Amino acid sequence: MSLSFRSRIEHASVPWVERMNRIPKPGALLVLLALLAVGAFAPLPWGGIAFLVIALFIGWLIFLTWQRITLPERLMRFAVLALVVAVAIIKLVPKG
């Protein structure tokens, strides 16, 4: 019997989540701040790409936790994801 898509993603994510849990919290925060700084201050394509990396990470975490969180938590996390994606699109699409 084959596993569902969600189960396959969850099983594939276990080693990555375990690695992330071993990273010191300040180290993870510094990586996020570095990506945000690159996104904010880098030239056009690189800034948008940095925000897309952040969006992919947030989306992955939302996917993994979706069944365990309440509706208000889902809405808030989706709002953060939508904001990061919007910033990435603004940074990637050339102006006029």
N, C-alpha and C positions, 0 to 999 in steps of 0.2 A: 504494500500500500504506500502510495507516495504522499509526502507531506504537503500541506497547503503552502501557498506563497508566503504567508505570514510566518509559519513555522520554520520554513527554510531560511528566511531572513533572520529570524530570532536565533536560530542555531548557528548561523554564520557570524552573527554579531557577538556571540559569547566571548570569543578570544579578544576581540577589540574592546569590549566593555571591561573585561578583566584588566587589560593593559591600561586603560584609562583610569581605572580605580587605583592602580599602583603609582600613577603620576601624582606628585604633590599638588595640592590645590593651588598654591601660588604659581606653580609652573604652568598649569592649565590656563589660569587667568592671564598670565603673561603671553601665552600663545594667542589667546583670543584678542588681547589688546594689540598685539603685533599685527594680526590680520586686520583689525579695525583701522589701525594707523595706515597700513598699506592701502586699504580700501579708500580711506579718506584723502590721502596725500599723494598716492602714486599717479602716474600719467594714466590717460584714459583707459586703455584696455585692461591694465593690471589692477586698477582699483575695482572695476566691476567684477573681475575674476575673483578677487579676494572676497568680495561680498557674496558671490555665488558659492564659494567654498563654505563660508559661514552658513549660508542658507541650506546647503546640502547637509551639513552637520546637524543643524537644528531640525530639518525635516526628518532625518534619520532618527534622532532622539524622540521626536513626536511620534513617529511610526512605532517605535519600540514600546512607548508608554501609553499609547492611545487607549487600549482596553482597560487600563488601570486608573485613569484619571477621570475626574468629574467634568460635567459640561462647562462650568465656568473656567476650569483649568484648560480645557481644550480650546475654548474661544480665545483665551489670553495667549496661549502658545501659538495658535494659528495667526493671531494678530501680529505677534513678533515676527513670525515667518513671513507674513505678507509684507511687513515693513522692510525687512532685509531684502526680499526679492525686489520690491519697488525701488529701493536704493540701488541695487545691482543693475536693474534695467536702466535707470536714469544715468548711471555711470557708463553703461555699455553703449547706449544708443547715441549716435552723434547728434549734436545740436544743429538744427536747421540747415 
